[in-house]
Amino acid sequence: MPTPLHALVLERLEASKGTWPAIAKETGVSKRTIEKIASREIEDPGVSHIEKLARYFEQQTVSGHAA
């Protein structure tokens, strides 16, 4: 079962599917890793990846750019 932060990242990745290349570029998390996290191929992704993605989505929300 994903942690709340992991669940939030999964939800936001699903909502922003077409922008994963840009997210990869901004976060430094490879597009392939993003794909694996979103598809749950990686069941327990590293904390650093989840934190980078969560920070990205938080910044998008704060700046008014819903990804």
C-alpha positions as CSV (number, residue, x, y, z in Angstrom):
1,M,0.0,0.0,0.0
2,P,1.5,3.3,-1.0
3,T,2.3,6.0,1.6
4,P,0.1,9.2,1.3
5,L,3.0,11.0,-0.5
6,H,3.5,8.1,-2.9
7,A,-0.3,7.9,-3.5
8,L,-0.3,11.7,-4.2
9,V,2.5,11.3,-6.7
10,L,0.8,8.4,-8.4
11,E,-2.4,10.5,-8.7
12,R,-0.6,13.5,-10.1
13,L,1.4,11.4,-12.6
14,E,-1.8,9.9,-13.9
15,A,-3.3,13.3,-14.3
16,S,-0.2,14.6,-16.1
17,K,0.5,11.7,-18.4
18,G,1.3,13.7,-21.5
19,T,3.9,15.9,-19.8
20,W,6.2,13.2,-18.3
21,P,9.1,14.2,-20.6
22,A,9.0,17.7,-19.2
23,I,8.6,16.4,-15.6
24,A,11.6,14.2,-16.1
25,K,13.7,17.1,-17.4
26,E,12.6,19.3,-14.4
27,T,13.1,16.7,-11.7
28,G,16.0,14.8,-12.9
29,V,14.0,11.6,-12.6
30,S,14.2,9.7,-15.9
31,K,11.1,9.3,-18.0
32,R,11.4,5.6,-17.8
33,T,11.5,5.7,-14.0
34,I,8.4,7.9,-14.0
35,E,6.7,5.4,-16.3
36,K,7.6,2.5,-14.0
37,I,6.4,4.4,-10.9
38,A,3.1,5.4,-12.6
39,S,2.4,1.9,-13.9
40,R,3.3,0.5,-10.5
41,E,6.1,-1.6,-12.1
42,I,8.2,-0.3,-9.3
43,E,6.0,-1.1,-6.2
44,D,8.3,0.7,-3.7
45,P,10.2,3.5,-5.4
46,G,13.0,5.2,-3.7
47,V,12.2,8.1,-1.4
48,S,14.4,10.4,-3.3
49,H,12.4,9.9,-6.5
50,I,9.0,10.3,-4.7
51,E,10.3,13.5,-3.0
52,K,11.6,15.0,-6.2
53,L,8.3,14.3,-7.9
54,A,6.2,15.6,-5.0
55,R,8.2,18.8,-4.8
56,Y,7.7,19.3,-8.6
57,F,3.9,18.9,-8.2
58,E,3.8,21.1,-5.2
59,Q,5.7,23.8,-7.1
60,Q,3.2,23.5,-10.0
61,T,0.3,23.9,-7.6
62,V,1.8,26.9,-5.9
63,S,2.6,28.6,-9.2
64,G,-0.9,27.8,-10.5
65,H,0.2,25.4,-13.2
66,A,-1.7,22.2,-12.5
67,A,0.2,19.4,-14.2
